[in-house]
Amino acid sequence: MEEDKTDLNITMNSLWNTFPSVASFVDFKETDREVSARAISRIIKFAHKNGIIEKETEKAFIEFLASNNKPDIDKPLPEELTFSDVIDVLCGNYSVNSLITQLEKITKELSLPIIKASMITRLKRNFILNTAKKRSLLRILAYRLAQKRPDLSWNYDMLCKIAVGSAKKADDAKEKSGTTVTLHLQGKGEIITPTDINWLRMELSKCIEYLNLAGHIHNKNIISSGAASFSLKLPKKQGPAEQPRLYDRAIRDSLAIAHQMAVRWLLSEYSSPQKKLVIIIHAGLVAETNLVVQPLLETKLTGETGIYLTDYARLCARVADVKVGFERYKNHSIVDESNINDIWTVKYFMSYNYYNYIPYLLEERMLPIDKNELSYNKFQQALYFPEMFSESPFEALRTLQRFPHSSLLLIEIAKVLRGRQMLYEADTIISNILLSDPLNVIARHMRMLIYENIAHMNSDFFISERAFERAIAESEFIIRRCNNDEISWNEIGLLYYGRAKKYVNYLRADNLSNAQNIRKEDVLDNFQKAKEYFLKGWTASPAGKDGTAMFYYLCALCFIELFSSDEKLLDKKEYAFLSDKHNVFQKVAIRYFTEIGWLRNYVSAEGNINESSLYVLLLALKNIVARFENSIMAESYLPYVKYTWCIIFWDFAPCLTIGACKYILDSLNEARIRTEKLVDDNIFVYQMSINYISPEKFLLLIQETTDLVNKYVTADDLKKDDNSLIDQNKFKEMSKTKLLLLELDRY
């Protein structure tokens, strides 16, 4: 039954991808009559046969299309996407003729025109949809994309937006500049075998697919560049090669690939301490890559992670605000090798919150999945008492024994354990790092976060407070002993921010024994400390626009003013539910947005809203959201990131447009989809300042928030133009309910 349901969902999504809206279907019917006259009856019959519509009528099919509420329906295509890229995604490792063979079944079922290779070739050369057959081909490709790559959500209407005649132009642009990732296996006492090289090629392909990058990075981009080397080219955005901002997506993806491949190699059965994977990332003109990279491959580089960047690539990474630590490569060789003077090495990844899990570490053969299963007890024994086993029953621990000093590997193991709320076991893994490297800043940060997590999960004041004290002690150690540019001021700010919220919970709870240990001043003091650290994080940001710092600085300002203005808010007997009746959040936000230059002349002298000023603010918010999202790839964090954008618009925007409300609903829907994917791997959702919560609990939060939005924003509202303002009386009522305050009362 479950398999039948899955097949039905795939078929429904495929038809929605082919006809994303009723308007798209009507356009097909009216514009492409020579095809639609024959095809529509077959399409309707196909939908009825597969149980998608109850009656075999056009009316029933249109109602089915109208029910399409997929969140990505208006999502833009990747920049510079060409028709050739779409074909490459569908072909995979097979030929165009093989693809045509796969599509024949679809054309027959839907009675659409037969596809010929010449049609695809012509569209590759010049993408102009000037005939019904070409448009039908695109619909068939959209249908197949929904089957093969549903994560891309490239529906027919989106594919039509590929720039006319863009194929050659975009391909030429891609060839000129971008980032190049070179992966090289280097023997240090052992010979690199053909099996090792084959693993590297295949694993790189798997990595691209796992990171959902196949939409703009194709396997054909993987090129053999030496006996034991492969290179992968990633295009930058269109524009001059000298503009670092245009490389933000490419450099982020390059580092994500490097992070995955470096750890995957250590976990591979072919790896050993005598074989090293060297990864070099170059940014700029593609033609210059070999001139820069080849001399480096001939050098015995000795950085711990094995990941290196050229000087310009590192600049692009800094501009993109990726969560990675760099240091200039130190040449320990007595030989003068001037070619490595401008090379940077990756010192660490802030992978604990910002990078994907290594998929193999999520498997039960590597680490236990659930604390309630027998394997968890066995893992504890193997971790705490390794002498009990001649060989560890868990592959992750066996790999740890082979590479005991690889902080990159140990951090990833601890990250999975933390994500499954095996906190004390994660701390034990962290201890293994600190034994040999007590100043490892990422290990210190993870330990701080683990103690903070323990504090939040305990309702008893004294247990929770002791854990907070240990977390704060770790933060103070980091500040005293680590370099300032390595300190994540935001994480320390969130520690105090979360503690302040915990104190609010105590004061508003029924447990008097906990509440009597807390005063209002304790709440405000912790919010104040949090604000100071967020300001430091904001200041330390290279671009001066750190999304986390800016958002939580505003949150701290709002909470300080709210609780300072009315002490009774901390008493649940006085206020059963926290609300912002006096519009404190909006007043603080308007001052804040005005001060940073995002909001100007919002209210005229006559008291009227300056709509153009509002639109500029909403655009600025969307841009900062997009930039922040570019720095995050962690599956467990992204659901809450999506929810955070809802908070930004709902709680802080001085007024909302219909478009902003749609954005909120779409973000909630995407958060739901991402959260559901975590259930099978038993990975918890990382919720900043609260730490991890179960995906089931987070899904309830998403549903409650969706219901709240739908309570005020009706279906009729959503039919209006995106730039239409929400009715001011309705918005005034909406503004009393803040998502941040609901969150505060919830936990």
Secondary structure by P-SEA (a helix, b strand, c coil): caaaaaaaaaaaaaaaaacccaaaaaaaaccccccccccaaaaaaaaaaacccccccaaaaaaaaaacccccccccccccccaaaaaaaaaccccaaaaaaaaaaaaaaaccccccaaaaaaaaaccccccaaaaaaaaaaaaaaaaccccccccaaaaaaccccaaaaaaaaaacbbbbbbbbbbbccccccaaaaaaaaaaaaaaaaaacccccccccccccccccbbbbbbbcccccccccccaaaaaaaaaaaaaaaaaaaaacccccccbbbbbbbbccccccccccccccccccccccccbbbcaaaaaaaaaacccccccccccccccccccccccccccccccccccccccccccccccccccccaaaaaaaaaaaccccccccccaaaaaaaaccccaaaaaaaaaaaaaacaaaaaaaaaaaaaaccccaaaaaaaaaaaaaaaaaacccaaaaaaaaaaaaaaaaaaaacccccccaaaaaaaaaaaaaaaaaaaaacccaaaaaaccaaaaaaaaaaaaaaaaaaaaaccccccaaaaaaaaaaaaaaaaaaacccccccccccccccccaaaaaaaaaaaaaacccccccccccccaaaaaaaaaaaaaaaaaaaaaaccccccaaaaaaaaaaaaacccccccaaaaaaaaaaaaaaaaaaaaaccccbbbbbcccccccaaaaaaaaaaaaaaaaaccccccccccccccccaaaaaaaaaccaaaaaaaac
